[in-house]
Amino acid sequence: MNLHIGFKKLDTKSVKKWLILLWLLVPVALLSYHFGPGQRELAWREAAAFRTEAEEHEKKQHWEQAIAAYGQALSAVPTFSDNASAATLARDQLRLAQLRASFQLGKLDDTLTDTRQFVEHVEATHGAESQLAYDARDFLGRVHYQAMIALRLESAEKQVWMKHWELSRQNFRFLAEHSLANRNNLDRKNLEVVIKSANLPTPPPPPAGGGGGGGGAVTVTFTPPTQAPPTTGAGVAPPDNRPRAPTLNNGEVTPPEFERGS
């Protein structure tokens, strides 16, 4: 009987020791989460909040405030994410949204320079046929188209505004030839708008936006650090019945730097 009681006392002491040990380990686990995954989750939430703030400013056409909020969202995206490609994608999506907001301020020259550099960066980082690259090219094509309209309204010489027309055409032609089925029809229509605008006395408004880089705010997808970046569904390319560019009347040879719509 006494022996039995002794075993019970021994078991109770062991349990108490394990409970104390577990209790002491709880703060360690909490601290590890706080300075690891917890910090990443907090950074993603903060970036999403700034993005929402920027979109609200865009709805009110407060472009400078939107640009500043997108900049804060860019800074908030964690640089220490487990999935670096997801963080890079989110930052580049935010940068495209910021460029679009800057474009609304009417600074065509600055927007063209920044967007060209951005397209080169996106194609080198995410691939020339990634969804983000398509969106960036769509935006660049529309900026060139807007520059063409502005020059025509200022009665600039044809060879001057035609350069922007050609660059816009080449960007939309690239999209019409390479984009997936979920946006290809719109890309072809935009190409047709650009082509026809060269012979119109008054060009129509800029083409409608395609994908996330088109008209309206860019949709930013914040990918959790533990997941891969989202991918757009693939599609079979439609038949090659896209419109072709007309022959230029001025006989100007397109310089090499215009070959890929940069």
N, C-alpha and C positions, 0 to 999 in steps of 0.2 A: 504493500500500500504506500509506504513512504517512498519507495523507488518510483512508483507511478507519479506521485506528486512532484518529485524532483524533476522528472522529464517535462512535466507541464511548465514548471518554472523556467526551465532552460529554453523551451520553445517560446515562451512569452518574451524573454530577454532578447532572443534572436530577432523576433518580429519587431520589437521596439528599435533595435539597432538598424534594421533595414528601413524602417519608416523614417528614422532620423536622417539616414543617408539620402534617401529619396527627397526628403524635404530640403536638405542642403543643396541638392542638385537642381532643384526647380529654378532658383535665381540664375544659375549658370545657363540653363536652357533658354530662359527668357532673354538674357543678355545676348546670347549667341543669335537668337532670332532677330532681336532688335538691331544689332549691328550687321546683320547679314540680309536674309530675305525680307525682314521687316523694313529696312531702309529702302530696299528696291521697290517694294510695294508702295511705300509712302511717296517715293519719287514719281512713280507712274501716276498715282492719283493726283499729285500736284500738277504734273504736266497736263493731265486730262482737264483739270479745273481751269488752267490758263487757256487751254484750247477752246473750251466752252465760252470763256469770257471773250476771247477774240472773235468767235463766231457771232456773239451777241453784238459786239461793236460793228461788225460787218453789216448786220441786219439794219442797224441805225445809220450806216454809211459814215461811221466815225473811223476813217481809215488809219489815221495816225495812231489812235488808241489800239486798233486791231493789230497793227504792225508791232507795237510794243508788247502786246499780250502774247503774240506768236513768238516773239523773242524770248519772253519769260518761259514759255512752254518748251522752247528749244533748250534752254539752259537747265530746265528741270528734268528732262529725260535722263535717266541714270546712265552714267558712263561705265558703271561697274556691273552691268547686267550680266547674268549667266548666258544670255543669248545676245551676243553683240550685234548680230545681223538684224535682230528685231529692233534694237535701239537705233541702229543706223537708219533703218527704213523709216521709223517714226520721225526722226529728226529731219530726214530729207522730205517727207510729206509735209511737215510743218514749214520747212523752208519754202516749198512751192506755194503753200498757202500765203506765206508772208510776201513772196514776190507778187502774187496776184493782188494783194492788198496795196502794195507799193505802186502797182500799175494804175490803180484808181486815182492816184495823185497826179497823173499826167506827165510823169517824168519818163518819156519814151527812151531817151538815150541811155539813162542809167539802167532802166529795166532791161533793155536789149543786151547791154554788156553783162549784167548780172545773170540773165537767163541763159545766154550762150554758155557762160562758164558753168552754170548749174547743169545744163543738159550734158556737157562733157563729163562732169563729175558723176551724174546719175548713170550714164551709159558705162562708165569705167567701173562703177561700184556695183550696180545692180544688173547690168546687161542692156544692150541696145534694144532688146525686144521685151523688156520687163514692162509691167503695167505702169510703173512710175515713170519710166522713160517715155512711154507713149503720152502720158499726161503732160510731161514737161515739154515734149515736142509740139503737142497741140497748143499749149500756151505760147511757145515761141513763135509758132506760125501765126497766131492771132495778133501777137505784138507787132510782127513785121507787117501784117495786113493793116493794122491801125496806123503804123508809120506811113505806109503807102497812101492811105486816105488823107492823112494830115498834110503830106507833101503835095498831093493833088489839089487840096483846098487852098494851099498857099501858092498855087500856080507854078510849082517847080517844074523844071524841064523833065521830059519824059524819061530820059536815060537815068535820071536821079531816082524818081519814084519807082521806076521799073525794077531797080535792083531789089527793093523791098518786096515788090510783087513776086519776083522770081524766088526769093528766099522763102516767102510764105508758101508759094506753090510747091517748092521742093519738100518742105516739112510736111505738108498735107499729103503730098504724093507718097512720101515714105510711109506715112500712117495708112494710107489707102492700100499700099502694097503689102504691109506687114502686120497690121493689127488683127486681132482675133474677131471672130464672128459677132461677139456681143457688142462691138462698137464699130465694126468695119463699115456698115451701111452709112452711119453718120459721117465717118471720116471721108468716104467717097463723095457724099453730098457737099461737104466743106471744100473739098478739092475742086469740085465743079463750080462752086460759088467764086472761088479765087480765080479760076481760069477765065470765067466769063466777065469778071470785073475789069479785066484789062482793056476791053473794047467798049465799056459802058461810059457815057459822059459823066454820070454820077455813080460811083461804086456803091453797092449795097452795104448794110452794116456788117461788122465782122462776123465770120461764120460762128455757128453755134458750137459750144464746147462739147468735147467728147470725153467720156470717162471722168475720172476725178480731177483732171486738169482743165476741164471746160468751164462753161458758164456756172456761176454760183461758187459757193465755198468748196474748197477741197475737202473731201471726206478723209479724215485721218483715223487710221485704225491702230490703236495702241495694243501691240501684241504683248501678252504676258511674258515675262522673262523665261519661263519654262517651255514655251512653245516656239515653233518655227514661224517665220513671217507668213501672212496669208497669201495664198496664190489665187489668181483669177482662173476660172474654169477655161479649159482649152476648147477650141472649136475648129471645125474644118473650114479652111479658107474658101470663100465663094468664088464663082467663076470670074475670070479676069476680064470684066467688062467695064473697067474704070475709065473715066474720061481722060483724054490726052491734052497736053498743053498746046495752044495754038502757036504758030510760027511768029516770032517777033518781027515787027515791020522795020525796026531800026537796024537790023543786021548785026547787033552787038553780040560779041562772043562772051559767053558766061565765064568769068574768071574762075580759076581753080578753087578759090576759097568758098565758092558758092555751091560746090558739088554736092554736099550732103546737108544743105540747109542750115549751115551754122552762121 
